[in-house]
């Protein structure tokens, strides 16, 4: 019976594959957009990056009702469709 250790080819290839899988999962989690009933939701940072606005501007828009949002356990989310409507209305007016 062959003893396997960290220097074994089989173990080394297993840990290499595991590291690659972990990296792929982390990247997927970083780029994911939560879905609920077919609707995509965006985070504060998603909105700020997409619309090129500061987090303070976004806070002001929430406070004044310019942009609708939902809050789940302290996490603020925005429906992608609401953001698209906001942008389309801004372009038209």
N, C-alpha and C positions, 0 to 999 in steps of 0.2 A: 504494500500500500504506500502510495506516494504522499509525502507530507507537503502541504501547501503553506507558504508563508507570504508575507508582503512582497518578497522579491520574486515570487513565482510568476511566470508569464500569465497564467490564467487569472490570478488575483489582480495583477497589475492591469490587465485588459478590462476586468470587471470594474475596478475603481475608475479607470479612464472613462468607460462608458457611463458610469454613474455620475461622474462630474459633468460630462457633456449633457446628460439628461437633466441634471439639476440646473445647469445654465439655461437650457431651453425653457424649462418651466418658469424660472425667474423672469426671463425675457417675456414670455407669454403673459405672465401675471402683471408685469409692468405695463404692457401695451393693451391689456384687456379693457373693454368697456362693459360695465354691468348692463344686463338686459332684464326687463321685467315686462311680461306680456307683449313681447315683440318690440318694445320701446327701448331705445338706447339712452343711457344716462351718462352725463359728463360731470366731472369733478370741478372744483374751483380752479385748479391749475390747468385743466383742459380748456376751460373757458378763457382764462387769462391769456394763455398761449395762443389760442385760436384767434381771438379778437384783438390781441395785442393791447390789452388793458391791464391796469394794475389791480391788485387784490382789493385795494381801497375803493377804486371805481366800481368794482363788482359788488362790494359790500353796500355802496351807495345805491346801486341799481336794485339790490334786494330790498333795502330799507324803503325805497320810494316806490316799489312795485313795478319797476320797469321790466324786470326779468322774474318770471315765476320760478319757484324752487320747492323742493321737498327736503325735509330733514329726517333722517333715520338714525337714531342713536347718536346724535351729534354730528353726523356726516351730512353735509349739504350736497345735494345732487340736482342737476338740471336736465330736463327732458331735451333731447337733441332737437326734437321737432319744435319746441318753444324757442330755442336759440335760433334755429333757421328762420322762424317767423319774425323774430326780433330783427335779424339782419335784413331780411327781405323788406320789412316795413321801414327800416332806416334808409334803405337805398331808394325806395319809392318816394318818401317824404323829403 
